[in-house]
Structures are given as C-alpha cells and as structure tokens.
Amino acid sequence: MTKRTKLFIAVTFILFAALSICALLPLFTTLDGGFRGAEYEYLILDGEKYALCTDHEPLIRGALLGTLPYGSEKALIFKAMPQSGETESEYVYALIFKDGAYYKRLDSNE
C-alpha cells in the first residue's frame, strides 16, 4: 500500500468516526422541560409550551433535538420539518417506546 492510500483510509475513518459521534450526540443531550397533563397533553421545551396535536397533516421528522424524561424512560424529541411555505415549523415529534405524537407550539397568551 502506498502512503497516499494509507492517508486516504485514515482520513476516511476519522471523518466517519466524527460524523457518527455528531449524529449520536443528541441522544445524550437532555432537554429542559417535560410532559404535563393526565394524558401527557402538554410538552414543555426550554420554556415553550406545546399541546398534543391530532389534527395535523402528515409531517416529516427532522433533526433529533435530544431526550426528555418520561417516567423511568426517555422520550426522543425531533423537530418536525416545516410544511411548504413556512420558514420554521411549529411542531415537534415525541417518540416514546414505539409510539409517537406531534405537539404544536402554543401562543404565549394560551
């Protein structure tokens, strides 16, 4: 093997390892907030209040934001991709075990 081939393999391995670490980092990030309500109708994330949303168009999960405590388990929180025509999505997706639900951000006066 030439020196150039060894260097290419080493750089590829380092880039793959760095990308893997960056992708897994949100799994170890605990967000501020939690679930509220008898049936977990509300979600608090970094001071923002979200309500369980059942009347939405299908959305696509986006980037993983982090985890939230859910009893003895952790819920994975994803940012939902914005719908066409929107610059930022008002929705987040909470995945708990195999069940998931969308939550919509509430206005500050609600």
Order of alpha helices (4+ residues) and beta strands (2+ residues): alpha-beta-beta-beta-beta-beta-beta-beta
